[in-house]
Amino acid sequence: MSSSLNVSLTDELREFVNSRTGDKGLYATPSEYLRDLIRRDIQSQETVNHVMEGLNDLKRGRFSDKSILDIGEED
């Protein structure tokens, strides 16, 4: 299910969006561009959350002397 969202942009921001969309841009439409930005933001937040979980593990003394390569080879 989709719904619409109206966004007000300054002229400068609208010009930037226009430069990223259309015939000369990477994205066909402003909506496509904004959806991709939101998806990337979600992925970035997931990465931040994962790092924070790791830091919390370190604070609680839950860590390994193994490298990430060693752990990967165990699978």
Residue pairs with C-beta under 8 A, 6 or more apart in sequence:
7 34
9 17
17 30
17 33
17 34
18 25
18 30
19 25
20 26
20 27
20 33
21 27
21 28
21 29
21 30
21 32
21 33
22 28
25 33
26 33
27 33
27 36
57 63
64 71
